[in-house]
Amino acid sequence: QSTEKKFFFKMLGCCIPRDPSKQTNKMINEALERERKELNSESKLLLLGK
């Protein structure tokens, strides 16, 4: 099951599983948020590095 979740996290933008469970949706939203923050800080570092 955890492998499935990792797979979903990898495919975040494409296919968010239709799970009625709010807990799962919450986890996915948190993962999306984390990923966005990481991307933001990475692009800021890239901009600063230029």
PDB file of N, CA, C and O in Angstrom:
ATOM      1  N   GLN A   1       0.834  -1.209   0.000  1.00  0.00           N
ATOM      2  CA  GLN A   1       0.000   0.000   0.000  1.00  0.00           C
ATOM      3  C   GLN A   1       0.867   1.256   0.000  1.00  0.00           C
ATOM      4  O   GLN A   1       0.546   2.237  -0.672  1.00  0.00           O
ATOM      5  N   SER A   2       1.962   1.225   0.753  1.00  0.00           N
ATOM      6  CA  SER A   2       2.828   2.407   0.789  1.00  0.00           C
ATOM      7  C   SER A   2       3.485   2.628  -0.573  1.00  0.00           C
ATOM      8  O   SER A   2       3.729   3.766  -0.975  1.00  0.00           O
ATOM      9  N   THR A   3       3.768   1.532  -1.279  1.00  0.00           N
ATOM     10  CA  THR A   3       4.323   1.665  -2.627  1.00  0.00           C
ATOM     11  C   THR A   3       3.323   2.367  -3.532  1.00  0.00           C
ATOM     12  O   THR A   3       3.687   3.221  -4.340  1.00  0.00           O
ATOM     13  N   GLU A   4       2.047   1.991  -3.381  1.00  0.00           N
ATOM     14  CA  GLU A   4       0.996   2.642  -4.160  1.00  0.00           C
ATOM     15  C   GLU A   4       0.982   4.136  -3.880  1.00  0.00           C
ATOM     16  O   GLU A   4       0.878   4.946  -4.801  1.00  0.00           O
ATOM     17  N   LYS A   5       1.087   4.501  -2.599  1.00  0.00           N
ATOM     18  CA  LYS A   5       1.052   5.915  -2.231  1.00  0.00           C
ATOM     19  C   LYS A   5       2.248   6.642  -2.822  1.00  0.00           C
ATOM     20  O   LYS A   5       2.109   7.756  -3.327  1.00  0.00           O
ATOM     21  N   LYS A   6       3.425   6.022  -2.764  1.00  0.00           N
ATOM     22  CA  LYS A   6       4.606   6.649  -3.344  1.00  0.00           C
ATOM     23  C   LYS A   6       4.404   6.871  -4.833  1.00  0.00           C
ATOM     24  O   LYS A   6       4.778   7.911  -5.375  1.00  0.00           O
ATOM     25  N   PHE A   7       3.805   5.879  -5.490  1.00  0.00           N
ATOM     26  CA  PHE A   7       3.532   5.999  -6.915  1.00  0.00           C
ATOM     27  C   PHE A   7       2.611   7.176  -7.183  1.00  0.00           C
ATOM     28  O   PHE A   7       2.832   7.951  -8.114  1.00  0.00           O
ATOM     29  N   PHE A   8       1.563   7.308  -6.349  1.00  0.00           N
ATOM     30  CA  PHE A   8       0.633   8.425  -6.540  1.00  0.00           C
ATOM     31  C   PHE A   8       1.342   9.748  -6.326  1.00  0.00           C
ATOM     32  O   PHE A   8       1.089  10.713  -7.047  1.00  0.00           O
ATOM     33  N   PHE A   9       2.235   9.802  -5.334  1.00  0.00           N
ATOM     34  CA  PHE A   9       2.946  11.051  -5.076  1.00  0.00           C
ATOM     35  C   PHE A   9       3.836  11.401  -6.264  1.00  0.00           C
ATOM     36  O   PHE A   9       4.010  12.576  -6.586  1.00  0.00           O
ATOM     37  N   LYS A  10       4.398  10.383  -6.915  1.00  0.00           N
ATOM     38  CA  LYS A  10       5.230  10.646  -8.092  1.00  0.00           C
ATOM     39  C   LYS A  10       4.382  11.192  -9.230  1.00  0.00           C
ATOM     40  O   LYS A  10       4.839  12.024 -10.014  1.00  0.00           O
ATOM     41  N   MET A  11       3.144  10.720  -9.314  1.00  0.00           N
ATOM     42  CA  MET A  11       2.274  11.110 -10.415  1.00  0.00           C
ATOM     43  C   MET A  11       1.346  12.255 -10.017  1.00  0.00           C
ATOM     44  O   MET A  11       0.268  12.418 -10.589  1.00  0.00           O
ATOM     45  N   LEU A  12       1.774  13.047  -9.029  1.00  0.00           N
ATOM     46  CA  LEU A  12       0.872  14.008  -8.394  1.00  0.00           C
ATOM     47  C   LEU A  12       0.076  14.845  -9.371  1.00  0.00           C
ATOM     48  O   LEU A  12      -1.147  14.937  -9.260  1.00  0.00           O
ATOM     49  N   GLY A  13       0.757  15.457 -10.330  1.00  0.00           N
ATOM     50  CA  GLY A  13       0.055  16.365 -11.218  1.00  0.00           C
ATOM     51  C   GLY A  13      -0.951  15.667 -12.108  1.00  0.00           C
ATOM     52  O   GLY A  13      -1.955  16.259 -12.505  1.00  0.00           O
ATOM     53  N   CYS A  14      -0.683  14.396 -12.426  1.00  0.00           N
ATOM     54  CA  CYS A  14      -1.493  13.734 -13.453  1.00  0.00           C
ATOM     55  C   CYS A  14      -2.730  13.066 -12.885  1.00  0.00           C
ATOM     56  O   CYS A  14      -3.851  13.374 -13.290  1.00  0.00           O
ATOM     57  N   CYS A  15      -2.529  12.157 -11.951  1.00  0.00           N
ATOM     58  CA  CYS A  15      -3.675  11.340 -11.538  1.00  0.00           C
ATOM     59  C   CYS A  15      -3.777  11.292 -10.027  1.00  0.00           C
ATOM     60  O   CYS A  15      -3.154  10.446  -9.385  1.00  0.00           O
ATOM     61  N   ILE A  16      -4.550  12.185  -9.463  1.00  0.00           N
ATOM     62  CA  ILE A  16      -4.822  12.100  -8.038  1.00  0.00           C
ATOM     63  C   ILE A  16      -5.925  11.065  -7.843  1.00  0.00           C
ATOM     64  O   ILE A  16      -7.008  11.197  -8.414  1.00  0.00           O
ATOM     65  N   PRO A  17      -5.659  10.042  -7.043  1.00  0.00           N
ATOM     66  CA  PRO A  17      -6.629   8.953  -6.896  1.00  0.00           C
ATOM     67  C   PRO A  17      -7.950   9.449  -6.337  1.00  0.00           C
ATOM     68  O   PRO A  17      -7.975  10.296  -5.444  1.00  0.00           O
ATOM     69  N   ARG A  18      -9.037   8.927  -6.859  1.00  0.00           N
ATOM     70  CA  ARG A  18     -10.355   9.319  -6.355  1.00  0.00           C
ATOM     71  C   ARG A  18     -10.661   8.493  -5.122  1.00  0.00           C
ATOM     72  O   ARG A  18     -11.332   7.463  -5.195  1.00  0.00           O
ATOM     73  N   ASP A  19     -10.169   8.951  -4.011  1.00  0.00           N
ATOM     74  CA  ASP A  19     -10.380   8.229  -2.760  1.00  0.00           C
ATOM     75  C   ASP A  19     -11.351   9.026  -1.911  1.00  0.00           C
ATOM     76  O   ASP A  19     -11.104  10.200  -1.636  1.00  0.00           O
ATOM     77  N   PRO A  20     -12.452   8.413  -1.490  1.00  0.00           N
ATOM     78  CA  PRO A  20     -13.433   9.142  -0.682  1.00  0.00           C
ATOM     79  C   PRO A  20     -12.876   9.545   0.679  1.00  0.00           C
ATOM     80  O   PRO A  20     -13.404  10.435   1.344  1.00  0.00           O
ATOM     81  N   SER A  21     -11.794   8.868   1.081  1.00  0.00           N
ATOM     82  CA  SER A  21     -11.244   9.124   2.408  1.00  0.00           C
ATOM     83  C   SER A  21     -10.606  10.500   2.480  1.00  0.00           C
ATOM     84  O   SER A  21      -9.708  10.815   1.699  1.00  0.00           O
ATOM     85  N   LYS A  22     -11.063  11.312   3.410  1.00  0.00           N
ATOM     86  CA  LYS A  22     -10.519  12.666   3.555  1.00  0.00           C
ATOM     87  C   LYS A  22      -9.075  12.614   4.020  1.00  0.00           C
ATOM     88  O   LYS A  22      -8.278  13.497   3.704  1.00  0.00           O
ATOM     89  N   GLN A  23      -8.745  11.569   4.776  1.00  0.00           N
ATOM     90  CA  GLN A  23      -7.370  11.425   5.256  1.00  0.00           C
ATOM     91  C   GLN A  23      -6.408  11.333   4.073  1.00  0.00           C
ATOM     92  O   GLN A  23      -5.363  11.984   4.059  1.00  0.00           O
ATOM     93  N   THR A  24      -6.773  10.516   3.082  1.00  0.00           N
ATOM     94  CA  THR A  24      -5.918  10.356   1.907  1.00  0.00           C
ATOM     95  C   THR A  24      -5.800  11.677   1.160  1.00  0.00           C
ATOM     96  O   THR A  24      -4.706  12.070   0.754  1.00  0.00           O
ATOM     97  N   ASN A  25      -6.924  12.359   0.979  1.00  0.00           N
ATOM     98  CA  ASN A  25      -6.892  13.648   0.287  1.00  0.00           C
ATOM     99  C   ASN A  25      -6.001  14.629   1.028  1.00  0.00           C
ATOM    100  O   ASN A  25      -5.250  15.388   0.414  1.00  0.00           O
ATOM    101  N   LYS A  26      -6.089  14.609   2.354  1.00  0.00           N
ATOM    102  CA  LYS A  26      -5.273  15.501   3.168  1.00  0.00           C
ATOM    103  C   LYS A  26      -3.793  15.200   2.941  1.00  0.00           C
ATOM    104  O   LYS A  26      -2.988  16.115   2.769  1.00  0.00           O
ATOM    105  N   MET A  27      -3.438  13.913   2.940  1.00  0.00           N
ATOM    106  CA  MET A  27      -2.045  13.524   2.718  1.00  0.00           C
ATOM    107  C   MET A  27      -1.566  13.996   1.357  1.00  0.00           C
ATOM    108  O   MET A  27      -0.449  14.495   1.220  1.00  0.00           O
ATOM    109  N   ILE A  28      -2.418  13.837   0.348  1.00  0.00           N
ATOM    110  CA  ILE A  28      -2.032  14.235  -1.007  1.00  0.00           C
ATOM    111  C   ILE A  28      -1.855  15.745  -1.081  1.00  0.00           C
ATOM    112  O   ILE A  28      -0.901  16.232  -1.688  1.00  0.00           O
ATOM    113  N   ASN A  29      -2.770  16.486  -0.466  1.00  0.00           N
ATOM    114  CA  ASN A  29      -2.651  17.942  -0.463  1.00  0.00           C
ATOM    115  C   ASN A  29      -1.377  18.385   0.240  1.00  0.00           C
ATOM    116  O   ASN A  29      -0.698  19.304  -0.218  1.00  0.00           O
ATOM    117  N   GLU A  30      -1.051  17.728   1.357  1.00  0.00           N
ATOM    118  CA  GLU A  30       0.169  18.085   2.078  1.00  0.00           C
ATOM    119  C   GLU A  30       1.398  17.787   1.228  1.00  0.00           C
ATOM    120  O   GLU A  30       2.357  18.558   1.216  1.00  0.00           O
ATOM    121  N   ALA A  31       1.360  16.664   0.519  1.00  0.00           N
ATOM    122  CA  ALA A  31       2.491  16.309  -0.338  1.00  0.00           C
ATOM    123  C   ALA A  31       2.641  17.321  -1.467  1.00  0.00           C
ATOM    124  O   ALA A  31       3.753  17.730  -1.801  1.00  0.00           O
ATOM    125  N   LEU A  32       1.507  17.725  -2.057  1.00  0.00           N
ATOM    126  CA  LEU A  32       1.543  18.744  -3.106  1.00  0.00           C
ATOM    127  C   LEU A  32       2.151  20.028  -2.575  1.00  0.00           C
ATOM    128  O   LEU A  32       2.986  20.650  -3.233  1.00  0.00           O
ATOM    129  N   GLU A  33       1.730  20.421  -1.385  1.00  0.00           N
ATOM    130  CA  GLU A  33       2.218  21.654  -0.771  1.00  0.00           C
ATOM    131  C   GLU A  33       3.728  21.578  -0.547  1.00  0.00           C
ATOM    132  O   GLU A  33       4.464  22.514  -0.860  1.00  0.00           O
ATOM    133  N   ARG A  34       4.174  20.444   0.000  1.00  0.00           N
ATOM    134  CA  ARG A  34       5.614  20.251   0.236  1.00  0.00           C
ATOM    135  C   ARG A  34       6.382  20.358  -1.067  1.00  0.00           C
ATOM    136  O   ARG A  34       7.402  21.041  -1.153  1.00  0.00           O
ATOM    137  N   GLU A  35       5.868  19.664  -2.092  1.00  0.00           N
ATOM    138  CA  GLU A  35       6.551  19.648  -3.378  1.00  0.00           C
ATOM    139  C   GLU A  35       6.643  21.058  -3.951  1.00  0.00           C
ATOM    140  O   GLU A  35       7.678  21.442  -4.495  1.00  0.00           O
ATOM    141  N   ARG A  36       5.557  21.834  -3.830  1.00  0.00           N
ATOM    142  CA  ARG A  36       5.550  23.190  -4.369  1.00  0.00           C
ATOM    143  C   ARG A  36       6.580  24.044  -3.639  1.00  0.00           C
ATOM    144  O   ARG A  36       7.302  24.820  -4.266  1.00  0.00           O
ATOM    145  N   LYS A  37       6.650  23.906  -2.317  1.00  0.00           N
ATOM    146  CA  LYS A  37       7.621  24.688  -1.553  1.00  0.00           C
ATOM    147  C   LYS A  37       9.041  24.325  -1.956  1.00  0.00           C
ATOM    148  O   LYS A  37       9.895  25.199  -2.105  1.00  0.00           O
ATOM    149  N   GLU A  38       9.293  23.010  -2.134  1.00  0.00           N
ATOM    150  CA  GLU A  38      10.629  22.578  -2.532  1.00  0.00           C
ATOM    151  C   GLU A  38      10.978  23.129  -3.905  1.00  0.00           C
ATOM    152  O   GLU A  38      12.095  23.598  -4.124  1.00  0.00           O
ATOM    153  N   LEU A  39      10.030  23.075  -4.829  1.00  0.00           N
ATOM    154  CA  LEU A  39      10.275  23.608  -6.167  1.00  0.00           C
ATOM    155  C   LEU A  39      10.560  25.102  -6.097  1.00  0.00           C
ATOM    156  O   LEU A  39      11.468  25.595  -6.767  1.00  0.00           O
ATOM    157  N   ASN A  40       9.788  25.825  -5.288  1.00  0.00           N
ATOM    158  CA  ASN A  40       9.990  27.263  -5.151  1.00  0.00           C
ATOM    159  C   ASN A  40      11.383  27.574  -4.632  1.00  0.00           C
ATOM    160  O   ASN A  40      12.071  28.439  -5.174  1.00  0.00           O
ATOM    161  N   SER A  41      11.808  26.869  -3.574  1.00  0.00           N
ATOM    162  CA  SER A  41      13.118  27.176  -3.012  1.00  0.00           C
ATOM    163  C   SER A  41      14.218  26.775  -3.994  1.00  0.00           C
ATOM    164  O   SER A  41      15.252  27.440  -4.071  1.00  0.00           O
ATOM    165  N   GLU A  42      14.003  25.689  -4.747  1.00  0.00           N
ATOM    166  CA  GLU A  42      15.006  25.291  -5.734  1.00  0.00           C
ATOM    167  C   GLU A  42      15.138  26.340  -6.824  1.00  0.00           C
ATOM    168  O   GLU A  42      16.253  26.679  -7.218  1.00  0.00           O
ATOM    169  N   SER A  43      14.022  26.859  -7.318  1.00  0.00           N
ATOM    170  CA  SER A  43      14.116  27.848  -8.395  1.00  0.00           C
ATOM    171  C   SER A  43      14.696  29.156  -7.875  1.00  0.00           C
ATOM    172  O   SER A  43      15.388  29.856  -8.614  1.00  0.00           O
ATOM    173  N   LYS A  44      14.427  29.500  -6.615  1.00  0.00           N
ATOM    174  CA  LYS A  44      15.045  30.696  -6.045  1.00  0.00           C
ATOM    175  C   LYS A  44      16.558  30.528  -5.992  1.00  0.00           C
ATOM    176  O   LYS A  44      17.303  31.454  -6.310  1.00  0.00           O
ATOM    177  N   LEU A  45      17.012  29.330  -5.584  1.00  0.00           N
ATOM    178  CA  LEU A  45      18.449  29.066  -5.532  1.00  0.00           C
ATOM    179  C   LEU A  45      19.055  29.171  -6.929  1.00  0.00           C
ATOM    180  O   LEU A  45      20.144  29.720  -7.099  1.00  0.00           O
ATOM    181  N   LEU A  46      18.347  28.643  -7.924  1.00  0.00           N
ATOM    182  CA  LEU A  46      18.851  28.711  -9.295  1.00  0.00           C
ATOM    183  C   LEU A  46      18.964  30.159  -9.752  1.00  0.00           C
ATOM    184  O   LEU A  46      19.946  30.546 -10.386  1.00  0.00           O
ATOM    185  N   LEU A  47      17.946  30.960  -9.423  1.00  0.00           N
ATOM    186  CA  LEU A  47      17.972  32.367  -9.824  1.00  0.00           C
ATOM    187  C   LEU A  47      19.131  33.092  -9.145  1.00  0.00           C
ATOM    188  O   LEU A  47      19.825  33.896  -9.767  1.00  0.00           O
ATOM    189  N   LEU A  48      19.331  32.796  -7.857  1.00  0.00           N
ATOM    190  CA  LEU A  48      20.415  33.450  -7.133  1.00  0.00           C
ATOM    191  C   LEU A  48      21.772  33.020  -7.679  1.00  0.00           C
ATOM    192  O   LEU A  48      22.721  33.803  -7.687  1.00  0.00           O
ATOM    193  N   GLY A  49      21.859  31.771  -8.135  1.00  0.00           N
ATOM    194  CA  GLY A  49      23.135  31.245  -8.607  1.00  0.00           C
ATOM    195  C   GLY A  49      23.583  31.853  -9.922  1.00  0.00           C
ATOM    196  O   GLY A  49      24.766  31.798 -10.257  1.00  0.00           O
ATOM    197  N   LYS A  50      22.656  32.433 -10.673  1.00  0.00           N
ATOM    198  CA  LYS A  50      23.009  32.936 -12.014  1.00  0.00           C
ATOM    199  C   LYS A  50      23.821  34.210 -11.957  1.00  0.00           C
ATOM    200  O   LYS A  50      24.192  34.752 -12.998  1.00  0.00           O
TER     201      LYS A  50
END
